[in-house]
């Protein structure tokens, strides 16, 4: 007999997961591309260094392999909550670093160190936390559930981003960014408290027989799983494509395109709105057909988005960048959650925490080192008077061209390799 989701005793915990994801998203906005660029500009970082710092999100993912060694520490609730408090406190702290009366070199070292440790800790617990909550969701509802989760995060994120942008613009106009940074830091601490409550109030499903296996056995089975490595390549390539462009977006908006923080917030809101609108329809495609087919649609949209961004320049930036970002966000409605759902479609239950960790580890390092390798090219183009291969072009336009090529490769791979893989039967298909 199939148990209805409302009757399984975990409905409240699923609601808490939706709220937890929203609060975590708010914090990620505050330490992400646009607002991170404001902090680094205040300290005096170069565009290349800011790009590398932006890709710390990806580098942090590279430390998710730690989760393989933590997978058997069940229940995960207590230590996941404690480490989340630590990482989010560190995120709040970076807003205070620019205010310290120390040398620029010391500020740089402290800022980089705190941000990196925060991302490492955050990502070390990502896979166990994701598996904790996703195990509470029925297989035939994963697409729609993750869509609902994104919708709440995005709508809330729109309001949060606009408020944050207006706050920073207000104090910047008054020549008092220091006060804005203090308010932001205190606000992130408050978000951390509410986020912690969602974890504390949630239940954790007991580990099933066969889920707890030794770390050695887990690693052995993971590295023997050829299907896992085939689906991981999608995440690796997407992270390279994504970070090739997004790592340098914050500085491009603030400098070449001359966007104010408030206007950048409006752009983010527009993207969040369309992503929220399209999340459920795209999620339903994954539930009804497959997440591989859903990804094909999403990456077609991403290809178009990067094509538009290739032609985005200061003369047309306020129009074309919005078009690019809206298309990019519609694609993200599935591209962000599908890699997780691919693991649940093709990997056995006992390997999922390790599989998620290994997938995010490889994808994370790929995204970071792609940014690291591309940063000198960005610097070269800028120092060469925004010329490349004899063309007048901005560095970020070249990065978008690189992202486009990689996304086209992903589309070919999805339709020649992934579509041939045999999906595991879902729980509802066994009833």
N, C-alpha and C positions, 0 to 999 in steps of 0.2 A: 504493500500500500504506500502510495506516495504522500509524504507529509507536506502540507501547505506551508510556505515560508512563514506565515503569520503564526503558525502553531508549533514551530520548532524550538521556541524559547530564546531565540537570538535576534528577534526583531529589533529590540531596543539597542542592542549592540551594533546592528547594521546602521541604525540611525546615528549612533555615536561615531561610527566610521565615516559617515558622510560629513558630519560636523568636524571631525578630526582632520579630514582631508582639506576642508575649506580653511580652517585656521592655519594649517601647515602651508597652504597655498598663499595666504596673506603674508606670512613671514618670508616665503620665497620671493614674492613680489618686492618686498622692502629691501632684500639683499640681492636682487637680480639686476639685469642689464642696465635699465634706465637709472635707477636710484644708486646702484653701485658706481656708475659713471660719475654721478654728482659727488659722491664721497671721494673718489680717486682724483677728480679734477680739483677739489678743494685742497687735497694734500699735494697735488702737483705731479701725478703719475702720467706717463706717456700713454698714447692710444694702444701701443703694442702691449704694454704691461697690463693695462685695463682689460684688454682682450684676453690675456692669459688668466687674469683673475676671474673674469666671467666664466671661463672654461673650468674653473675649480669645481663647478657643479658637476662637470663631467669627470674630472680627476677624482672627486670624492666617490663617484660611482665605482671607480676602480678599486676601492677598498671594500666593496661588498662581498668579496671572497671571504672576508673574515666571518661572514654569516655561516659559512659551511662549518666552521669550528664551533659556532654557537647553536647550531640547529638542534642539538640534543638537549640543550639547557631548557627543558620544558618544566613548568609553564614559562612563556617568554614575557608575560605581561609586566612583571616587576622590573626586570632589568631593561626592557625596552623603554618603559616609562622614565626610568632614572636617566638613561643615556639621552633620551629626547630632551629632557630638562637641561642637561649639560650643553647639548649642541645649540639649542635655541637661546640659551643665556649668552653663549659666545657670539651668536648672530647679533643679538642686541648690543653686545659690547663693541662691535666694530663701528657703531655710530658715535661712540665716545672717543675712539682713538684719535680722530682728527683734532680733538679739543685739548689733547695733552700738550703741555709746554715742554716738548722734547725736540730733538733734531729731526729733520726730514728723513734721514736715514733710519733713525730709531722708529719713527712712525711707520715707515714703509715695512720694516722687518716685523714689527708688532702686528700691523694690519694684515699682512700676508699670512703670518703664522696663525693668528686667531681665525681668520677666514678659512684657511686650509684645514685646521683641526676641527672646526665646526662642521665642515662638509664631510670629513672622514668619519666622524662619530655619527652624523646623521645617516650616512649611507651604510655604515656597518650594521645598522638595525633596520634598514629598509626592507630587506627580504623577509626576515622573521616576522616583522609587523604586517607586511602585505599578506603573507601566507596565513597569519593569525586571522585577519579579517576576511580575506577572500574565501577561506575554508567555511565561513558562515553563510556563503551565498550559493544557491543552487546553480548547477551547471547551465541549465537552460535559461537562466536569468542574468548571467554574468555581463553580457553586452549591455543590457538595459540598466542594470544596477550601476555599472561603471559610468554609464552615460548620465544617470541621475546624480551620481556623486560629482561628476564634472560640472553639471549644470549649476548645482548649488555653489560649488567653488567659484565658478566663473561669474555668476551674478553677484555674489558677495565680493569677489575680487574686483569687479568693475567699480563698485562704490568705494572700496578700500583704496584702490589705485588712484581714483580721482581725488579723494580726500587727502591722500599722501602727497600727490602732485601739487594740489592747491596750497597745502601747508608749506611745502618747500618753496614754492614760488612767492608766497606771501612774505616769508622771512628773508628770502633772497633779495626781493625788491626793497626791503627795508634795510638791507646790508647786515643782516643778523642771522646768517646760516647756522651759527653755533647753537642758538636757541632751538632751531628746527631739528638739529641733530639730537639734542637732549630729549626733546619731546618724542622723536621717533624711537630712540633707545628705550625710554620708559614704556612707550606703547608696545614695543615688541616683548618686553618682560610681561606685560599684562596678557598679551596673546599667548605667551608660553604657559601662563597659569591656567587659562581656559582650555588650552590644548591638552594639558596634563590631565585635567578633569575628565575629558572625553575618554582617555585611556583608562583611567582609574575606574570609571563607571561601566566599562565594557566587560563582557564575559569572554572567556577563551574556551574553545572546544577542546576536550581532552584528546591527547594524541591517540590515534588508532594503532592497533597492533601492526607492526611492520613499518611504521613511520620512524620509529627510533632505531637507527642503525649507527654503527661506529663511523667516526669521521673518515677513517681510512677506507672503509667500504663505500661510503658516500662518494668520496673522490674517485675511487676506482670505477664505480658505476657511471658517474657523470662523464668521465673521460672516455669511456667505452661507448657512450650513447651518440652514435653518428647523427641521428635525427636532431638531437639537441644542438649540435654544432651547426647544422644546416639552418635551423631557425634563428640561432644566435647571430649568424652573419647578417641577417636583416637589421637587427638592432645596431650592430657594429657599423655597417654602412650608413644607416640613418643618422647615427650620432656624428659621424664624420661630416656628412652633408649639412646637418643642422648647425654644428658648432663652427663650421667653416664660415658661416654667415653671422649667426647670432652673437658670436663672441665679440664682434666689432660693431654691432648694431647700436649699442648705447652711445658710443662716442660719435657715430655717424649722425644720429639724431640730434645730439647736443651741439655738434660743431658744424659740419658741412650743411646739414639740412636746417640748422638753427631752430629746432623745436624747443619750446619752453617745456618745463616739467608738466604743466597743466595740459598742453597739447599732446604730449606723449601719453599722458594718462587717458585722454580722449581716444587716442588711437588704440590703446590697450583695451579700453572699454568697448570700442566697436568690434575688435577682434573677439573679445570675450562673449559679447552678445551673439554673434553669429555662431561661435563655437557651441554656445549653450543651445541655440535653436537647432543645430544640426547633430548634436550629440546623440539624442535618442534615435532618430532615423538611421544614422550610421551604425549605432550600436545594435539596432534591430537586424541590420544586414549581417553582422557577425553572428548573432544568435540563430538566424534563419538559414544562412548558407554556410559561411566559414569566415574566420577572422583573416585568412589569407586573401579572400575575395574582397573583404572590407578594406584591407590594406592597399590593394591594387587601386581602388577608387581614391583613397586618401593620398597616395603618392602621385597620382595623376594631377590632383589639385596642387600638391606641393611643387610639381614640375612647372605648372602654369604660374604659381606664385613667384618662384625664383626667376622665371623668364621676365615677368613684370619688373622685378627688382633690378634686373640688369640695366633697364632703361630709366631707373629712378635717379634723379639728380636734383641739385638745389633749385633749378628752375621749375621743376614739376613735382617736387618732393611731397608737398602736402596732399597731392591727389594720388600719384602713383604709389607712394609708400603705403597709403591707406588701403589701396586696392591689393597690393602685395600682401599686407598683413592680414587683411580679411580672408583672402584665399588660403594663406598659410595657416590661419587659425581653424578654418573649416577642415582642412586636412588633419590638423592636430586632434580634432574631435575623435578620430580613430587611431591615428599614428602613435599617440602617447600611451594608450591602454592596450592596443593590440599585441605588442610584444609580450606583455604579461599573459594575455589570454592565449597566445600561441603556445606558451609553456603549459598552460592548463589543458590545451587541446592535444598536445603531442607527448607530454612527459608524465610518467607514472607518479602517483601521489607521494610515494616515499622519497622521490628525488626533487620535489618541486622547490623547496626552500633553497637547496643547493643549486638547482638549475637557475632560479631567479638571480641568485647571488653571482653565479659564474657569468650569466648573460650580461648583467649590469656591470660586472667587473671589466670584461673585455670591451664592452661598448663604451664604458667610462674612460678607460685608458685610450681607446681609439679617438674619442672626441677631444680629449685633452691634448694628446700628442699631435693631432691634426692641427689644432690651434697653435701649438708651439712651433710646428713646422711652417705654418702659413704666416705667422706674425712677422718674420723678416721680410716676406713679400709685401705685406701691408706697409711696413716701414719704407721699403725700397720705393714703392709707387708714390708714397706721399713725399719722400725726399727728392724724388725725380720730377716734382711739379705736377703730380697726378697724371703721369704718362706711363703707358705700358705697351710694349711691342709697337711703338710708334703711334699709339692712339691716345687721345685725351680721354682719360677714364679715371674714375675714383676707385680706390682700392676695394671698397665694399661692393662695387659692381663686378669686379673680377671674382671676388669671393662668391657672389651669387651665381656666376657662370660655373664655377667649380661645383657648387652645391647642385646645380641643375644636372650636370653630367653624372654625378653620383646617384641622384634620384632616378635617372633614366636607367642606370645599371641595375638598381634595386627592382624596378618594374620588370625588366627582362628576367631577373633571377626569380622573382615571385612566380612568374608564369612559365618558367622552364624547370624549376627545381621544387619549390615549396608546394605547388599544386599537385605534385605527384606523391607527396608524403601521405601516409595513412594516419588519419586522425583517430585518437582513442575514443571508444564509445562513451558518451556522456551518461551521467547517472539516470537521467530521464529516459534514455534510450534503452536502458536495461530493465525498465519497469513495464 
